[in-house]
Amino acid sequence: MTRFITIQPIRENSYSITIAENYEEICIRVAEQIARAVREKPNCVLGLATGSSPLGIYAELIRMYRDEGLDFSEATCFNLDEYYPLLPENPMSYHAYMKENLFDKINCRKWFLPDVSKSTDLEIERSCADYEERIQACGGIDLQLIGFGRSGHIGFNEPGSAPDSTTRLVKLHPMTRADAAPSFGGLPHVPTLAVTMGIKTILSARTLIAIAVGESKAEIVRKSLSDPISSLIPATYIRTHPNARIYLDPPAARLLCERQ
């Protein structure tokens, strides 16, 4: 059984910071919050993320489903983003990622990602508006999971993204593409565009959980939690959310701790 170090969250304005013992502790704590949301409101709406950081969280949710009967049958899930124009059958798509790492292994049948199959500007704009409308038709997102991108992005809202932005087609930052390059077998194979929920969409969630793991995230965590709130670092907008919970492992929190 995992043993937790009891850590008093740092309370600043409307958000809390918890520095966990390690990545495994983050995964268990966040999965427990998601499980609690599902149990308290079976038809809850979850906003989910991709990348390496959530993998342990999804593994723990799968374990809870298998061993504890955690029931996702009435829940609805919306993903933050998708590479454009990677269709679901592309193994590098986030659709394939979510299917392999979560949805093929639990009983959630209502899960959605942004539609990247459109080609014209008008079609893309319409499909993005449809994604927003679908979220609102479900009553909005109850709990949204996000990470800290090294460029400062949340979702794929790269530097310069407006706080009132909604789901749209965006150009990916060079740092974001460079970070993805190993998975794609080299930078030339990484898409230059993506469709992402906007900052307004993300911040409209009733609960926001942000995680950062590893030394490579230390600098952007420091900037996000200490620099002025600005579109130059979209992750700074996390601090404006009325119910944001930030989970860091010690390497990701290193510069933040030095500041204190």
N, C-alpha and C positions, 0 to 999 in steps of 0.2 A: 504494500500500500504506500502511495506517495505521502510523504510528510511535508507539510507546509511550514514555512517560516511565517509567523504572523507579522504582517507589515501594516502599519497604519497608513492609509492613503493620504497623500499630500493634497489638501483641499485648497484650491486657488480659484476664486470666482465661481464658475458653475461646473468645473470639471475636477475629476479626481485622478491622481496618478498613483498607481501601484507598481512598485518595483518587485518583481517576483524573484524567487530563488533561481529559476531557470526556465527554459522554454516549455518543459513538460508541465510545470506549474501553471504557466499562462494558459496552455491548452486546456487543462482540466478546469480551471476557474472560468474561462470564457465559455466552454462547453456547458458547464453547469448553469450559467446565466441563460444561455440559449434554451437549454432543457427546461428551466424554470418558466421561461416565457411560453414555451409550447404547452407545458402542463397547466399553467394558469389560464391560458387562452388557446385552446386547441386550434382555432382558426386564425392564429396569429400570422402576421406578414413579416417575413425575414428578408433582410437585404444581405447578400453574401458577397464575398470577395474571393479572388484567386491569388496565384503566386505561391511561394514556398511556405510563407508564414502560417496560413490557415490549415495546412495539411494535417497537423497534429490535432487541431480542433475538430476537423471533420472525422478523423480516425476515432476520436473519443465519442463523438455523436453516434457514429456507426456502432461502437461498442455498447453505448446506452440503449440504442434501438434493439440490438441483438440480445443483450444480457438483462436489461431492465425494462423492456417493453415500451421504450419511449416512442410515442405514436405521432408520426408526421402526416397522417392521412388527411387531416383537415387544414394543414398549414399551406401557405403559399410563399414561394421564394422568388425573389428578383435579384439577378446578379448586377453588379455595378457596371460592367463594361464587356466589350468584345472587340477583338481586333477586326479591322475592316480591310479586306472583305473575306475573312476566313469563314466559310460556311460550316455548319455543324459537323459534317462528316470529315472535315480536316482535323487530323490528330493534334495539331497545334492550336486549335480553337479553344476558347474558354468553355464552349459548350461541351467539347470532348473531355476537358479537364474536370468539369463539374459532374459529368455523367460517370466518369471513371472513379473519381475520388469521393463521391457522396451519393448521388441520386440513384445509381445502380444498386446501392447497398442499403437504402432505407425505403420506407413506403410513402415518400412524398411524390405525388404525381402532378402537382401544379407548380412547375418551376419554369422560369422564363429568363431569357437573356435578350439584350437589344438585337433587333433584326438588322443584319448587315448584308442582306441579299439584294438590297435596292441599288440602283446605279445612278439615277438622275438626282440632282439636288432636291427637286420637289418631292420625289419618292422618299429620299432619306429623311427630309424634314417631316414628312407625314408619318413615317414609321417611328421616328423619335417622339413625336407628339402622341402617337398611339401608345407608346410605352409609358409615358407619363399618365395618360388617361387610364390605362390598365391598373397602374399602381393606385391611383386615386379611387378607382372603382372598388378596390379591395379595402378601402378605408385608410390608405397610407401605410407606411412601413413602421412596424412596432419596434424592431431592433435591427440596427444596421451595423455590420462588421466592416471595418476598413483597415488599411495599413498605411504606413508612411512611405511614400516613394522617395528615392534619394534626390529627385529633382524638386521635391516639395509637393508632389501631386497627391491628391486623394481621389480614388477612382483613377481615371485618366485626365483629371482636371489639372493640366500642366500650368506652370507659371504664366500669369496673365489672365487666368480664368476669373470671370466675374462672380461675385457672391450670389447674384440672382440667376445664374446659369442653370439651365435644365438639360435634359438628355439631348445630345447633339453629336455630330461628327467633329473630331478634333485631330490635330496634328500632334504626333508624339515627340517629346523632347529627346534630343540626342542621347542624354544620359539614360533615359528610360529604355531606348532602343539598345543601347550598349549593354545594359543590365540583362536584357532579354536575349542577347545574341547567343550565349552558350546553349540555351535551350533550342534555338532555331538552327543551330549549326553554322552560325556566323552572321555578322551584321547585315550583309546583303539580303538575307532571307527574312529579316524582321520587318513586318508591316510598318509603314510610316504613318498610318491612320488608325483610328479606333472610334467606336461609338461608346460614349460614357454617360452615366447619370451626371447631372450637373451638381454644383455645390449646393444650390438651393434644394435640390431633390434629396441629397444626402443629409443636409442639416434639418430637413423636415421630419426625419425619423424621430420617434418618441425617445428612444434610447440609442446612443451612439457608442460603440466599442471600437477603440483604435488600438492596434498592437504594433510593436516594433521589436525586432529581434536581431541581435548581432552588432558587432563593432561598426559595420558599414553604415548602420543607421544612426550612429551616435551624433554626428554633426547635424543631420536634418532634424533629429529630435530636439537638439538644443535650440536650433533656430526656430522651430515650430512652436516651442514653448517659452521662448524668451524674446524673439524679435517682434517688432510691431505687427499687428494683424493687418495683412495686406494680400492682394492678389499675386504679389511677387512670390509668396510662399503660400499656396492654397491651404496647406495643412495648418496654418495658423488659425484658420476659421474654426477648427475643432474647438478652440477655446471660447467661442461664442455660443456653443450649444448648451442648452439648459440642463442636459443630463448626459454628459460625456464621461466615459470611463476609459482611462488610458492605461495599458498594461505594457511594461517594458521588462526585458531581462537586464541583468547588470551591465553587459557590454553596451547595449543600446542606451542605457541611462547614464553612462560614465561621465559624459561632459555636463549633463544636467546636475549630477551630484557634485561635481567640482564647482559648478556655479553657486550651489547652495553652501 
